[in-house]
Amino acid sequence: MTEPDVHAAGQGPPAVLVHGTFVGGPETWPAQAPLADRRRLLVVDRRGYGANPAPAGTLGWPVDSQDLLRLLETVGGAHLVGHSYGGAVAAVAAGRRPDLIRSLVLVEPALHGLAGDHPAGRPGWSWSGRCSPGPRP
């Protein structure tokens, strides 16, 4: 089992920050470092980023969300922030264990891969409270 590499700073209620695809945790969240003045800031490197290895066949939101849930269980729950693909990871974890989530912020989450065959996940559709055809390109 691979555990996420976690960069921790500060004291107080935990806040977990999950990065997207292109760079790791510390590179994604430098502007949030001052939050450590009043929170226990836990910046995660998902599998394949930073010092966190990615054994063959172990990449993607299914395994990343399980890694995140183990971290959330360890700290007894946290405020959770996910950016881009990290937003999808955070959304899945929050959906599986809402009892571990104190608050949830998704910044430009890449959720289309989670939509499956739902019409909202298809190009040309937009969300307006229900699925309806969006403007055509």
Secondary structure, DSSP 8 states (H G I E B T S, - for coil): ----EEEEE--SSEEEEE--SSS-HHHH-GGGGGGGGTSEEEEEE-TTSTT----TT--SHHHHHHHHHHHHHHHT-EEEEEETHHHHHHHHHHHH-GGGEEEEEEES---GGGSTT-GGGSTTEEESSSEEE----
